[in-house]
């Protein structure tokens, strides 16, 4: 089972993606976040193999956030 986390500021899209991923064989959505700042705290706890991240997030953009993830955990390497 591949663990996936989602970082998306649009709540409806975030929920849809989580449901779609969890309904797909061999994938499980282990958590969602509405901002990069929230993801910095939660993603290391979720321990996903894949992070699906919007690059146009309010506050910290998804691109710089990816660099921070790479330094903090094995995600995004």
GROMACS elastic network, one bead per residue, 0.5 to 0.9 nm:
[ bonds ]
;  ai    aj funct       b0    kb
    1    25     6  0.81569   500
    1    27     6  0.53298   500
    1    28     6  0.66005   500
    2    26     6  0.59955   500
    2    28     6  0.61076   500
    2    29     6  0.85016   500
    2    48     6  0.76859   500
    2    49     6  0.63392   500
    2    50     6  0.76698   500
    3    26     6  0.87573   500
    3    27     6  0.60495   500
    3    28     6  0.50378   500
    3    29     6  0.59528   500
    3    30     6  0.59751   500
    3    31     6  0.89979   500
    3    46     6  0.84865   500
    3    47     6  0.76572   500
    3    49     6  0.53234   500
    3    50     6  0.64728   500
    3    51     6  0.87141   500
    4    18     6  0.86549   500
    4    21     6  0.77562   500
    4    22     6  0.88125   500
    4    27     6  0.69988   500
    4    28     6  0.59554   500
    4    30     6  0.58432   500
    4    31     6  0.73993   500
    4    32     6  0.89356   500
    4    46     6  0.87438   500
    4    47     6  0.86638   500
    4    48     6  0.51399   500
    4    49     6  0.61042   500
    4    51     6  0.57154   500
    4    52     6  0.71922   500
    5    18     6  0.81986   500
    5    28     6  0.85675   500
    5    29     6  0.56681   500
    5    30     6  0.56650   500
    5    31     6  0.50278   500
    5    32     6  0.56355   500
    5    33     6  0.79962   500
    5    43     6  0.71425   500
    5    46     6  0.73931   500
    5    47     6  0.84543   500
    5    48     6  0.59042   500
    5    49     6  0.81781   500
    5    50     6  0.64009   500
    5    52     6  0.61972   500
    5    53     6  0.83195   500
    6    14     6  0.69337   500
    6    17     6  0.77443   500
    6    18     6  0.71763   500
    6    29     6  0.75539   500
    6    30     6  0.85015   500
    6    31     6  0.65467   500
    6    33     6  0.62213   500
    6    34     6  0.84264   500
    6    39     6  0.87248   500
    6    50     6  0.86303   500
    6    51     6  0.57956   500
    6    53     6  0.58932   500
    6    54     6  0.83632   500
    7    14     6  0.74507   500
    7    31     6  0.88338   500
    7    32     6  0.58544   500
    7    34     6  0.57518   500
    7    35     6  0.62919   500
    7    36     6  0.68888   500
    7    38     6  0.87151   500
    7    39     6  0.67291   500
    7    51     6  0.73622   500
    7    52     6  0.61998   500
    7    54     6  0.61427   500
    7    57     6  0.86125   500
    7    62     6  0.83992   500
    8    11     6  0.72298   500
    8    13     6  0.73729   500
    8    14     6  0.55084   500
    8    32     6  0.76826   500
    8    33     6  0.64147   500
    8    34     6  0.51613   500
    8    35     6  0.65852   500
    8    36     6  0.85498   500
    8    52     6  0.81876   500
    8    53     6  0.61907   500
    8    54     6  0.53358   500
    8    55     6  0.86484   500
    8    56     6  0.87490   500
    8    57     6  0.71420   500
    9    12     6  0.89672   500
    9    13     6  0.82432   500
    9    14     6  0.71944   500
    9    33     6  0.75726   500
    9    35     6  0.58657   500
    9    36     6  0.89636   500
    9    54     6  0.76896   500
    9    56     6  0.86445   500
    9    57     6  0.62170   500
    9    58     6  0.74377   500
   10    13     6  0.54362   500
   10    14     6  0.59823   500
   10    15     6  0.86653   500
   10    34     6  0.72681   500
   11    15     6  0.61036   500
   11    16     6  0.85337   500
   11    34     6  0.72565   500
   12    15     6  0.52314   500
   12    16     6  0.61458   500
   12    17     6  0.86250   500
   13    16     6  0.50052   500
   13    17     6  0.60470   500
   13    18     6  0.84904   500
   14    17     6  0.52938   500
   14    18     6  0.61948   500
   14    19     6  0.87155   500
   14    32     6  0.71485   500
   14    33     6  0.81684   500
   14    34     6  0.78990   500
   15    18     6  0.50939   500
   15    19     6  0.61899   500
   15    20     6  0.85372   500
   15    32     6  0.82697   500
   16    19     6  0.52154   500
   16    20     6  0.60519   500
   16    21     6  0.85671   500
   17    21     6  0.59929   500
   17    22     6  0.84398   500
   17    29     6  0.86445   500
   18    21     6  0.52862   500
   18    22     6  0.60965   500
   18    23     6  0.85148   500
   18    28     6  0.83198   500
   18    29     6  0.55970   500
   18    30     6  0.85217   500
   18    31     6  0.79467   500
   18    32     6  0.74412   500
   19    22     6  0.51860   500
   19    23     6  0.60256   500
   19    24     6  0.86657   500
   19    29     6  0.77315   500
   20    23     6  0.51660   500
   20    24     6  0.63697   500
   20    29     6  0.88009   500
   21    24     6  0.52163   500
   21    25     6  0.83292   500
   21    27     6  0.60074   500
   21    28     6  0.61610   500
   21    29     6  0.59659   500
   22    25     6  0.76791   500
   22    26     6  0.85011   500
   22    27     6  0.58518   500
   22    29     6  0.53294   500
   22    30     6  0.86037   500
   23    26     6  0.89489   500
   23    27     6  0.76539   500
   23    28     6  0.78239   500
   24    27     6  0.57395   500
   24    28     6  0.77374   500
   25    28     6  0.82977   500
   29    32     6  0.77244   500
   29    48     6  0.84689   500
   30    46     6  0.61826   500
   30    47     6  0.82765   500
   30    48     6  0.69751   500
   31    42     6  0.81713   500
   31    43     6  0.78239   500
   31    46     6  0.64782   500
   31    48     6  0.85515   500
   32    39     6  0.80023   500
   32    42     6  0.85138   500
   32    43     6  0.84840   500
   33    36     6  0.75206   500
   33    37     6  0.87660   500
   33    38     6  0.59746   500
   33    39     6  0.55467   500
   33    42     6  0.76248   500
   33    43     6  0.83253   500
   34    37     6  0.85209   500
   34    38     6  0.67307   500
   34    39     6  0.76111   500
   34    57     6  0.83894   500
   35    38     6  0.52385   500
   35    39     6  0.61953   500
   35    40     6  0.87519   500
   35    57     6  0.63594   500
   35    58     6  0.68887   500
   35    59     6  0.75636   500
   35    60     6  0.76333   500
   35    61     6  0.86094   500
   35    62     6  0.86743   500
   36    40     6  0.61732   500
   36    41     6  0.89392   500
   36    53     6  0.85749   500
   36    57     6  0.70736   500
   36    58     6  0.81828   500
   36    59     6  0.75548   500
   36    60     6  0.57854   500
   36    61     6  0.68580   500
   36    62     6  0.64793   500
   36    65     6  0.61857   500
   36    66     6  0.89611   500
   37    40     6  0.52484   500
   37    41     6  0.70557   500
   37    59     6  0.78659   500
   37    60     6  0.68307   500
   37    65     6  0.82583   500
   38    41     6  0.55238   500
   38    42     6  0.62978   500
   38    43     6  0.83221   500
   39    43     6  0.52129   500
   39    44     6  0.82417   500
   39    65     6  0.86916   500
   40    43     6  0.60762   500
   40    44     6  0.73318   500
   40    65     6  0.78256   500
   40    68     6  0.80465   500
   40    69     6  0.71585   500
   40    72     6  0.87429   500
   41    44     6  0.67443   500
   41    45     6  0.75415   500
   42    45     6  0.53048   500
   42    46     6  0.63535   500
   42    47     6  0.89280   500
   43    46     6  0.50369   500
   43    47     6  0.62921   500
   43    48     6  0.72222   500
   43    51     6  0.83155   500
   43    69     6  0.84965   500
   43    73     6  0.88802   500
   43    75     6  0.85134   500
   44    47     6  0.52953   500
   44    48     6  0.79117   500
   44    69     6  0.84518   500
   44    72     6  0.78821   500
   44    73     6  0.65008   500
   44    74     6  0.87796   500
   44    75     6  0.81577   500
   45    48     6  0.86060   500
   47    50     6  0.88886   500
   47    73     6  0.86025   500
   47    74     6  0.86201   500
   47    75     6  0.77552   500
   48    51     6  0.66906   500
   48    75     6  0.70342   500
   49    74     6  0.84241   500
   49    75     6  0.64197   500
   49    76     6  0.85680   500
   50    75     6  0.68070   500
   50    76     6  0.74760   500
   51    75     6  0.72051   500
   51    76     6  0.73077   500
   53    56     6  0.89212   500
   53    57     6  0.87854   500
   53    62     6  0.62779   500
   53    63     6  0.88454   500
   53    66     6  0.85515   500
   54    57     6  0.62247   500
   54    61     6  0.81543   500
   54    62     6  0.59085   500
   54    63     6  0.87519   500
   55    61     6  0.56912   500
   55    63     6  0.58142   500
   55    64     6  0.89714   500
   55    65     6  0.88974   500
   56    60     6  0.87076   500
   56    61     6  0.56945   500
   56    62     6  0.63487   500
   56    63     6  0.85013   500
   57    60     6  0.64809   500
   57    62     6  0.61964   500
   58    61     6  0.66280   500
   60    63     6  0.84129   500
   60    64     6  0.71214   500
   60    65     6  0.67113   500
   61    64     6  0.59762   500
   61    65     6  0.63170   500
   61    66     6  0.88409   500
   62    66     6  0.60957   500
   62    67     6  0.89450   500
   63    66     6  0.52683   500
   63    67     6  0.69506   500
   64    67     6  0.52644   500
   64    68     6  0.65978   500
   64    69     6  0.88735   500
   65    68     6  0.50673   500
   65    69     6  0.62138   500
   65    70     6  0.86541   500
   66    69     6  0.50724   500
   66    70     6  0.62485   500
   66    71     6  0.88530   500
   66    75     6  0.86849   500
   66    76     6  0.64494   500
   67    70     6  0.51286   500
   67    71     6  0.65934   500
   67    72     6  0.89227   500
   67    76     6  0.78872   500
   68    71     6  0.52351   500
   68    72     6  0.63092   500
   68    73     6  0.86935   500
   69    72     6  0.50760   500
   69    73     6  0.58368   500
   69    74     6  0.76887   500
   69    75     6  0.63328   500
   69    76     6  0.64272   500
   69    77     6  0.84680   500
   70    73     6  0.57683   500
   70    74     6  0.62742   500
   70    75     6  0.60903   500
   70    76     6  0.53038   500
   70    77     6  0.56051   500
   71    74     6  0.78913   500
   71    75     6  0.89606   500
   71    77     6  0.87762   500
   72    75     6  0.82835   500
   73    76     6  0.80314   500
   73    77     6  0.84679   500
   74    77     6  0.59625   500
